[in-house]
Amino acid sequence: MSNLVHTTDLRRQYGDIRALDGVSLTIPAGQIVGMLGPNGAGKTTLIDLLVGLRRPTSGTVGVCGGNPRHQATRTAIGVTPRKLPFPTPGASVSWWISSGPTFPSLSGPKSC
């Protein structure tokens, strides 16, 4: 089975603040993983690196065998932000889906 995520000695600093310090992990494809930790533990920073929104200060990050900063890899990644701009209260799920964005250039989700 291939790996969904693989990081080696991943580090991210914001000025003098060390958000991640030497994170190495492997998540096999098909595995369900949760991240728990207090505020400031680096959970959001790790997700930002995994989905290609930020670059690591050092170390390597791979998703589906590729670099999450490359477009070809990013087509296999989906993320939901912490705060969603939901429509007016009482709107149905079908309304939300039918009113959402469409991406005609994509043929569907890819998997690793």
ROSE-4610 file (N, C-alpha, C; in Angstrom, 1 decimal, always signed):
// ROSE-4610
residu = [M/M/M/S/S/S/N/N/N/L/L/L/V/V/V/H/H/H/T/T/T/T/T/T/D/D/D/L/L/L/R/R/R/R/R/R/Q/Q/Q/Y/Y/Y/G/G/G/D/D/D/I/I/I/R/R/R/A/A/A/L/L/L/D/D/D/G/G/G/V/V/V/S/S/S/L/L/L/T/T/T/I/I/I/P/P/P/A/A/A/G/G/G/Q/Q/Q/I/I/I/V/V/V/G/G/G/M/M/M/L/L/L/G/G/G/P/P/P/N/N/N/G/G/G/A/A/A/G/G/G/K/K/K/T/T/T/T/T/T/L/L/L/I/I/I/D/D/D/L/L/L/L/L/L/V/V/V/G/G/G/L/L/L/R/R/R/R/R/R/P/P/P/T/T/T/S/S/S/G/G/G/T/T/T/V/V/V/G/G/G/V/V/V/C/C/C/G/G/G/G/G/G/N/N/N/P/P/P/R/R/R/H/H/H/Q/Q/Q/A/A/A/T/T/T/R/R/R/T/T/T/A/A/A/I/I/I/G/G/G/V/V/V/T/T/T/P/P/P/R/R/R/K/K/K/L/L/L/P/P/P/F/F/F/P/P/P/T/T/T/P/P/P/G/G/G/A/A/A/S/S/S/V/V/V/S/S/S/W/W/W/W/W/W/I/I/I/S/S/S/S/S/S/G/G/G/P/P/P/T/T/T/F/F/F/P/P/P/S/S/S/L/L/L/S/S/S/G/G/G/P/P/P/K/K/K/S/S/S/C/C/C]
num = [1/1/1/2/2/2/3/3/3/4/4/4/5/5/5/6/6/6/7/7/7/8/8/8/9/9/9/10/10/10/11/11/11/12/12/12/13/13/13/14/14/14/15/15/15/16/16/16/17/17/17/18/18/18/19/19/19/20/20/20/21/21/21/22/22/22/23/23/23/24/24/24/25/25/25/26/26/26/27/27/27/28/28/28/29/29/29/30/30/30/31/31/31/32/32/32/33/33/33/34/34/34/35/35/35/36/36/36/37/37/37/38/38/38/39/39/39/40/40/40/41/41/41/42/42/42/43/43/43/44/44/44/45/45/45/46/46/46/47/47/47/48/48/48/49/49/49/50/50/50/51/51/51/52/52/52/53/53/53/54/54/54/55/55/55/56/56/56/57/57/57/58/58/58/59/59/59/60/60/60/61/61/61/62/62/62/63/63/63/64/64/64/65/65/65/66/66/66/67/67/67/68/68/68/69/69/69/70/70/70/71/71/71/72/72/72/73/73/73/74/74/74/75/75/75/76/76/76/77/77/77/78/78/78/79/79/79/80/80/80/81/81/81/82/82/82/83/83/83/84/84/84/85/85/85/86/86/86/87/87/87/88/88/88/89/89/89/90/90/90/91/91/91/92/92/92/93/93/93/94/94/94/95/95/95/96/96/96/97/97/97/98/98/98/99/99/99/100/100/100/101/101/101/102/102/102/103/103/103/104/104/104/105/105/105/106/106/106/107/107/107/108/108/108/109/109/109/110/110/110/111/111/111/112/112/112]
x = [+0.8/+0.0/+0.9/+0.5/+1.3/+1.0/+1.9/+1.7/+0.9/+0.0/-0.7/+0.1/+0.8/+1.6/+3.0/+4.0/+5.3/+6.1/+6.5/+7.3/+8.6/+9.7/+10.9/+11.5/+11.7/+12.4/+11.8/+10.5/+9.8/+9.9/+10.3/+10.4/+9.8/+9.2/+8.6/+8.8/+9.4/+9.6/+8.9/+8.4/+7.8/+8.6/+9.7/+10.6/+11.3/+11.1/+11.7/+10.8/+9.6/+8.7/+8.8/+9.1/+9.3/+7.9/+7.2/+5.9/+6.0/+6.9/+7.1/+8.6/+9.0/+10.4/+10.7/+11.0/+11.5/+10.4/+9.3/+8.1/+8.4/+8.5/+8.6/+7.5/+6.7/+5.6/+5.2/+4.6/+4.1/+2.7/+1.8/+0.4/+0.1/-0.2/-0.5/-1.8/-1.9/-3.2/-4.3/-5.5/-6.6/-6.7/-5.6/-5.6/-6.4/-7.1/-7.8/-7.0/-6.7/-5.8/-6.5/-6.3/-6.8/-5.6/-5.6/-4.5/-5.2/-4.6/-5.0/-3.9/-4.2/-3.1/-3.7/-3.0/-3.5/-3.2/-3.8/-3.6/-2.1/-1.6/-0.2/+0.7/+0.1/+0.9/+1.5/+0.9/+1.4/+0.5/-0.7/-1.6/-2.0/-2.4/-2.7/-1.5/-0.3/+0.9/+1.2/+1.0/+1.3/+0.3/-1.0/-2.0/-1.6/-1.2/-0.9/+0.3/+1.3/+2.4/+1.9/+1.0/+0.6/-0.2/-1.0/-1.8/-1.1/+0.1/+0.9/+0.7/+0.0/-0.2/+1.0/+1.9/+3.2/+4.3/+5.5/+6.7/+7.4/+8.0/+8.7/+10.0/+10.4/+11.7/+12.8/+12.6/+13.5/+12.8/+13.4/+12.7/+12.0/+11.4/+10.6/+9.2/+8.3/+6.9/+6.4/+5.8/+5.3/+3.8/+3.0/+1.6/+1.3/+0.8/+0.5/+1.7/+2.9/+4.1/+4.7/+4.1/+4.5/+4.6/+5.1/+5.2/+3.9/+3.3/+2.0/+2.0/+3.2/+3.3/+3.1/+3.2/+3.1/+1.6/+1.2/-0.2/-0.7/+0.1/-0.3/-0.6/+0.1/-0.2/-1.4/-1.6/-2.7/-4.0/-4.1/-5.4/-6.0/-5.1/-5.5/-5.8/-5.7/-5.8/-7.1/-7.8/-9.0/-8.9/-9.3/-9.2/-10.5/-11.0/-12.1/-11.6/-11.7/-11.2/-12.0/-11.3/-11.9/-13.3/-13.4/-14.7/-15.3/-16.5/-17.1/-18.2/-18.2/-19.2/-20.6/-21.3/-22.6/-23.6/-24.5/-25.6/-26.5/-27.6/-28.6/-29.1/-29.4/-29.9/-31.1/-31.2/-32.4/-32.2/-31.1/-30.8/-30.6/-31.1/-31.0/-29.6/-29.2/-28.0/-28.0/-29.2/-29.3/-29.1/-29.6/-29.4/-27.9/-27.2/-25.8/-25.0/-25.3/-24.6/-24.8/-26.1/-26.4/-25.9/-25.7/-25.2/-23.7/-23.0/-21.6/-20.8/-19.5/-18.7/-18.6/-18.4/-18.2/-16.8/-16.2/-14.9/-14.9/-15.3/-15.5/-14.2/-13.0/-11.7/-11.3/-11.9/-11.5/-12.4/-11.8/-12.6/-13.1/-12.8/-13.2/-12.0/-12.2/-11.2/-10.2/-8.9/-7.9/-7.6/-7.0/-6.5/-5.1/-4.4/-3.0/-2.8]
y = [-1.2/+0.0/+1.2/+2.3/+3.5/+4.4/+5.4/+6.3/+7.5/+8.0/+9.2/+10.4/+10.3/+11.4/+10.8/+11.6/+11.2/+12.5/+12.7/+13.9/+13.4/+14.2/+13.8/+15.1/+15.1/+16.2/+17.6/+17.7/+18.9/+20.0/+21.1/+22.3/+23.5/+24.3/+25.6/+26.6/+27.8/+28.9/+30.1/+30.9/+32.2/+33.2/+33.8/+34.6/+33.8/+34.2/+33.5/+32.4/+32.3/+31.2/+30.0/+28.9/+27.6/+26.9/+26.8/+26.2/+24.7/+24.2/+22.7/+22.5/+21.4/+21.1/+19.7/+19.3/+17.9/+16.9/+17.2/+16.3/+15.3/+14.0/+12.9/+12.0/+11.8/+10.8/+10.2/+9.1/+8.4/+8.0/+8.3/+7.9/+7.1/+5.8/+5.0/+5.4/+5.2/+5.4/+4.6/+5.2/+4.5/+4.6/+5.2/+5.3/+6.6/+6.5/+7.7/+8.2/+9.5/+10.1/+11.3/+11.6/+12.8/+13.5/+14.8/+15.5/+16.2/+16.0/+16.6/+17.4/+18.5/+19.3/+20.6/+21.3/+22.6/+23.6/+24.8/+25.9/+26.2/+26.4/+26.7/+25.5/+24.3/+23.1/+22.9/+23.5/+23.3/+22.5/+22.2/+21.4/+22.1/+23.4/+24.1/+24.3/+24.6/+24.7/+23.4/+22.3/+21.0/+20.8/+21.1/+21.0/+21.9/+23.2/+24.1/+23.6/+22.9/+22.4/+21.2/+20.3/+19.2/+19.5/+20.6/+21.0/+22.0/+22.3/+23.2/+24.7/+25.1/+26.5/+27.3/+26.5/+27.1/+26.2/+26.7/+26.0/+25.7/+24.5/+24.2/+25.1/+25.4/+26.0/+25.1/+23.8/+22.7/+21.4/+20.4/+19.0/+18.8/+17.6/+17.3/+16.9/+17.2/+16.8/+16.2/+15.1/+14.5/+14.0/+14.2/+13.8/+13.1/+11.9/+11.0/+10.8/+10.8/+10.6/+11.8/+13.0/+14.2/+15.4/+16.5/+17.7/+18.4/+18.7/+19.4/+20.8/+21.4/+22.7/+22.6/+21.4/+21.2/+21.0/+21.6/+21.5/+20.1/+19.2/+17.8/+17.1/+17.4/+16.8/+17.4/+18.7/+19.4/+19.0/+18.4/+18.0/+16.8/+16.1/+15.0/+15.4/+16.7/+17.2/+18.0/+17.8/+18.6/+19.0/+20.2/+20.7/+21.6/+21.5/+22.4/+23.4/+24.7/+25.6/+25.5/+26.1/+26.1/+26.7/+27.8/+28.5/+28.6/+28.0/+28.0/+29.1/+29.8/+30.9/+30.3/+29.7/+29.1/+30.1/+29.7/+30.7/+30.9/+31.7/+32.0/+30.8/+31.0/+29.9/+29.2/+27.9/+27.2/+26.8/+27.2/+26.8/+25.3/+24.6/+23.1/+22.7/+21.5/+21.0/+21.0/+20.6/+20.6/+22.0/+23.0/+24.4/+24.7/+24.3/+24.6/+24.0/+22.7/+22.0/+22.6/+22.9/+23.5/+24.9/+25.6/+27.0/+27.1/+25.9/+25.9/+26.1/+26.2/+26.4/+25.1/+25.2/+24.1/+24.2/+23.1/+23.1/+22.2/+22.8/+22.0/+21.4/+22.0/+21.5/+20.2/+19.9/+18.7/+17.6/+16.4/+15.2/+14.5/+14.9/+14.2/+14.1/+13.6/+13.5/+12.4/+12.7/+11.7/+11.0/+9.9/+9.2/+8.9/+8.6/+8.2/+6.9]
z = [+0.0/+0.0/+0.0/-0.8/-0.8/+0.3/+0.5/+1.6/+1.1/+1.9/+1.7/+2.0/+3.2/+3.7/+4.2/+3.9/+4.4/+4.7/+5.9/+6.2/+6.9/+6.7/+7.3/+7.9/+9.2/+9.9/+9.5/+9.5/+9.0/+10.1/+9.7/+10.6/+9.9/+10.7/+10.2/+11.3/+11.0/+11.9/+11.3/+12.2/+11.9/+12.7/+12.1/+12.9/+14.0/+15.2/+16.4/+16.9/+16.4/+16.9/+16.1/+16.8/+16.1/+16.2/+15.1/+15.1/+15.0/+14.2/+14.1/+14.2/+14.9/+15.2/+15.0/+13.7/+13.5/+13.4/+12.8/+12.6/+11.5/+11.9/+10.9/+11.1/+10.0/+10.1/+8.8/+8.8/+7.6/+7.9/+7.0/+7.0/+5.8/+6.0/+4.8/+4.2/+2.9/+2.2/+2.9/+3.1/+3.7/+5.2/+5.8/+7.2/+7.6/+8.7/+9.3/+10.5/+10.5/+11.5/+12.0/+13.3/+13.9/+14.6/+14.7/+15.4/+16.6/+17.7/+19.0/+19.6/+20.2/+20.8/+21.2/+22.2/+22.6/+21.5/+21.7/+20.8/+20.8/+19.6/+19.4/+19.3/+19.2/+19.1/+17.7/+16.7/+15.3/+14.4/+14.9/+14.1/+12.7/+12.8/+11.6/+10.7/+11.3/+10.5/+9.7/+10.4/+9.7/+8.6/+8.8/+7.7/+6.5/+6.9/+5.8/+5.0/+5.6/+4.9/+4.0/+4.6/+3.9/+2.6/+2.7/+1.5/+0.6/+0.9/+0.0/+0.2/+1.3/+1.5/+2.0/+2.6/+3.2/+2.8/+2.8/+2.6/+3.9/+4.1/+5.3/+5.4/+6.6/+6.8/+6.4/+6.8/+6.4/+6.5/+6.0/+6.0/+4.7/+4.6/+3.4/+3.7/+2.8/+2.9/+1.6/+1.6/+0.4/+0.7/-0.3/-0.3/-1.6/-1.4/-2.6/-3.5/-2.9/-3.6/-4.3/-4.1/-4.8/-3.8/-4.3/-3.5/-3.5/-2.3/-2.3/-2.8/-3.1/-3.7/-5.2/-5.8/-7.3/-7.6/-8.7/-9.2/-9.4/-9.9/-10.2/-8.9/-7.8/-6.5/-5.9/-6.0/-5.4/-5.9/-7.0/-7.5/-6.7/-5.9/-5.1/-3.7/-3.4/-2.0/-1.9/-0.8/-0.5/+1.0/+1.3/+2.7/+2.9/+4.1/+4.5/+5.5/+5.3/+6.3/+7.6/+8.7/+10.0/+10.1/+9.4/+9.4/+8.0/+7.9/+6.6/+6.5/+5.4/+5.2/+4.8/+5.8/+5.5/+5.1/+4.2/+3.8/+4.9/+4.6/+5.6/+6.3/+7.6/+8.4/+7.8/+7.8/+7.3/+5.8/+5.2/+3.8/+3.8/+2.8/+2.8/+2.2/+2.5/+1.9/+0.4/-0.2/-1.6/-2.2/-1.5/-2.0/-2.0/-0.8/-0.7/-1.8/-2.1/-3.1/-4.5/-4.8/-6.1/-6.3/-5.2/-5.3/-5.2/-4.9/-4.8/-6.1/-6.0/-7.2/-8.0/-9.3/-10.1/-10.8/-11.0/-11.6/-12.9/-14.0/-15.2/-15.7/-15.4/-15.9/-15.1/-14.0/-13.3/-13.6/-13.8/-14.2/-13.0/-11.8/-10.6/-9.6/-8.4/-7.5/-7.9/-7.6/-7.8/-6.5/-6.5/-5.3/-5.5/-4.4/-4.4/-5.1]
